[in-house]
Amino acid sequence: MKMSYLKKPYTVCVTTYQMAVLLAFNTSDLHTYTSLQQFSQLRHAELMVTLQSLVECKLLALCAGEAVTPESVLKLNKGYSNKRTKFKVTAALQRDTQQDIEQTQYSVAEDRKLHIQAAIVRVMKARKSLKHNRLIQETISQVKSRFTPNVQMIKRCIETLMDKQYLERQEEAKDTYNYMA
């Protein structure tokens, strides 16, 4: 987007939403949050993020307050200057909620469990019978290229595979597993 209303012309790389908001300022130098929402047809959350990013890079200025709210009045910053004539406006970083963080950690843990179980099955399929400590060592060596598993997780995965009847303990040596499938 070419901006020629300033002292020197700037070429700015913006997102489509940011461009929609900036185009509203072709008609007027001052806009309310509501008028920008009607002009751009953006949802509340998207418009808030877009306006915040434009305020943070100082292309737009708030008439009152420090944060963008639905009652905000925004104006075009006619005194904007930048060393570069070409630059990119980055979107405001979205903060992850605690629920998003917990969901991500849970899904990562589940993916890791499946990866460990697959490694255990590969090892046991090749060896047919293996002692507990050796199985843990070989599982760690197979999985360590992606992440470092803890031994407790490997033990839980062995128990899960025993429940699914992929593995069984030897009758005469309880620390040895046999591959069944």
C-alpha positions as CSV (number, residue, x, y, z in Angstrom):
1,M,0.0,0.0,0.0
2,K,1.4,3.4,-1.0
3,M,1.0,6.2,1.5
4,S,1.5,9.6,0.0
5,Y,-0.2,11.9,2.6
6,L,3.1,12.2,4.6
7,K,6.2,14.4,4.0
8,K,7.8,11.5,2.1
9,P,6.0,8.7,0.4
10,Y,6.0,5.3,2.1
11,T,5.3,1.8,0.7
12,V,3.8,-0.3,3.5
13,C,3.1,-4.0,3.5
14,V,-0.1,-4.6,5.4
15,T,-2.6,-7.4,5.9
16,T,-6.0,-7.2,4.1
17,Y,-7.7,-6.2,7.3
18,Q,-5.2,-3.5,8.0
19,M,-5.6,-2.2,4.5
20,A,-9.4,-2.1,4.9
21,V,-9.1,0.0,8.0
22,L,-6.5,2.4,6.4
23,L,-8.7,2.8,3.4
24,A,-11.4,4.3,5.6
25,F,-9.1,7.2,6.3
26,N,-9.2,8.2,2.6
27,T,-12.5,10.0,3.4
28,S,-11.7,11.4,6.8
29,D,-8.7,11.8,9.2
30,L,-10.8,10.9,12.2
31,H,-12.9,7.8,12.8
32,T,-14.7,6.1,15.6
33,Y,-14.4,2.4,16.3
34,T,-18.0,2.0,15.2
35,S,-17.5,3.7,11.9
36,L,-14.4,1.6,11.2
37,Q,-16.3,-1.5,12.0
38,Q,-19.2,-0.5,9.7
39,F,-16.7,0.4,6.9
40,S,-14.5,-2.7,7.2
41,Q,-17.3,-5.2,8.1
42,L,-14.8,-6.9,10.5
43,R,-15.9,-8.8,13.6
44,H,-15.1,-7.2,17.0
45,A,-12.1,-9.4,17.8
46,E,-10.5,-9.1,14.4
47,L,-10.9,-5.3,14.3
48,M,-9.5,-4.9,17.8
49,V,-6.3,-6.8,16.8
50,T,-6.0,-4.9,13.5
51,L,-6.5,-1.5,15.2
52,Q,-4.0,-2.4,18.0
53,S,-1.3,-3.3,15.4
54,L,-1.8,0.0,13.5
55,V,-1.7,2.0,16.8
56,E,1.4,0.2,18.0
57,C,3.3,1.0,14.7
58,K,2.1,4.6,15.1
59,L,0.2,4.9,11.7
60,L,-2.9,5.6,13.7
61,A,-3.2,7.5,16.9
62,L,-5.8,7.3,19.7
63,C,-7.5,10.6,20.6
64,A,-7.9,9.5,24.2
65,G,-6.6,6.5,26.2
66,E,-3.8,4.1,25.7
67,A,-5.7,1.0,24.5
68,V,-8.2,0.4,21.7
69,T,-11.7,0.0,23.0
70,P,-15.2,0.1,21.3
71,E,-15.5,3.7,22.4
72,S,-12.1,4.7,20.9
73,V,-11.7,7.6,18.4
74,L,-8.8,7.1,16.1
75,K,-7.0,9.6,13.9
76,L,-4.5,9.4,11.1
77,N,-1.0,10.2,12.4
78,K,0.1,12.9,9.9
79,G,3.4,13.4,11.7
80,Y,4.5,9.8,11.1
81,S,8.1,9.3,10.0
82,N,10.3,6.2,9.5
83,K,13.9,5.7,8.4
84,R,12.7,3.2,5.8
85,T,10.5,4.1,2.9
86,K,9.4,0.4,2.6
87,F,8.3,-1.4,5.7
88,K,5.9,-4.1,7.0
89,V,3.3,-3.7,9.7
90,T,3.2,-6.8,11.8
91,A,0.0,-8.0,13.4
92,A,-0.4,-7.6,17.2
93,L,0.6,-10.7,19.0
94,Q,-2.4,-12.7,20.3
95,R,-2.0,-13.8,23.9
96,D,-2.8,-17.5,24.4
97,T,-5.3,-18.1,27.2
98,Q,-4.6,-20.6,30.0
99,Q,-7.1,-23.0,28.4
100,D,-5.3,-22.9,25.1
101,I,-2.0,-23.5,26.7
102,E,-3.4,-26.5,28.7
103,Q,-5.0,-27.9,25.5
104,T,-1.8,-27.6,23.6
105,Q,0.2,-29.3,26.4
106,Y,-2.4,-32.1,26.6
107,S,-2.3,-32.7,22.8
108,V,1.5,-32.7,22.8
109,A,1.6,-35.3,25.6
110,E,-0.9,-37.5,23.8
111,D,1.1,-37.3,20.6
112,R,4.3,-38.2,22.5
113,K,2.6,-41.2,24.1
114,L,1.6,-42.5,20.7
115,H,5.1,-41.9,19.4
116,I,6.6,-43.8,22.3
117,Q,4.1,-46.7,21.9
118,A,5.0,-47.0,18.2
119,A,8.7,-47.0,19.1
120,I,8.2,-49.8,21.7
121,V,6.2,-51.9,19.2
122,R,9.0,-51.4,16.6
123,V,11.7,-52.5,19.1
124,M,9.7,-55.5,20.3
125,K,8.7,-56.6,16.8
126,A,12.4,-56.7,15.9
127,R,13.6,-58.3,19.2
128,K,10.6,-60.5,20.1
129,S,11.8,-60.7,23.7
130,L,13.6,-58.1,25.7
131,K,14.4,-57.2,29.3
132,H,12.7,-54.1,30.9
133,N,15.9,-51.9,31.1
134,R,17.0,-52.8,27.6
135,L,13.5,-51.9,26.2
136,I,13.6,-48.6,28.0
137,Q,17.1,-47.8,26.6
138,E,16.2,-48.7,23.1
139,T,13.0,-46.8,23.2
140,I,14.8,-43.7,24.5
141,S,17.4,-44.0,21.7
142,Q,14.7,-44.2,19.0
143,V,12.6,-41.3,20.4
144,K,15.4,-38.9,21.5
145,S,15.7,-37.4,18.0
146,R,12.2,-35.8,18.5
147,F,12.1,-35.3,22.3
148,T,13.5,-36.6,25.5
149,P,11.0,-38.9,27.1
150,N,10.9,-39.5,30.8
151,V,11.0,-43.1,32.1
152,Q,7.6,-42.9,33.8
153,M,5.9,-42.1,30.5
154,I,7.7,-45.1,28.9
155,K,6.5,-47.4,31.8
156,R,2.9,-46.1,31.3
157,C,3.1,-46.8,27.6
158,I,4.4,-50.3,28.3
159,E,1.5,-50.9,30.6
160,T,-0.9,-49.6,28.0
161,L,0.6,-51.9,25.3
162,M,0.2,-54.8,27.8
163,D,-3.5,-53.9,28.2
164,K,-3.9,-53.8,24.4
165,Q,-2.2,-57.2,24.3
166,Y,0.8,-56.2,22.2
167,L,3.2,-57.2,25.0
168,E,3.2,-59.8,27.8
169,R,5.5,-60.5,30.7
170,Q,7.4,-63.8,30.7
171,E,6.2,-66.2,33.3
172,E,9.6,-67.3,34.5
173,A,11.3,-63.8,34.3
174,K,9.0,-61.0,35.3
175,D,11.4,-58.3,34.0
176,T,11.3,-59.6,30.5
177,Y,8.6,-58.8,27.9
178,N,7.5,-60.8,24.9
179,Y,6.0,-59.4,21.7
180,M,2.5,-60.9,21.1
181,A,1.0,-59.2,18.0
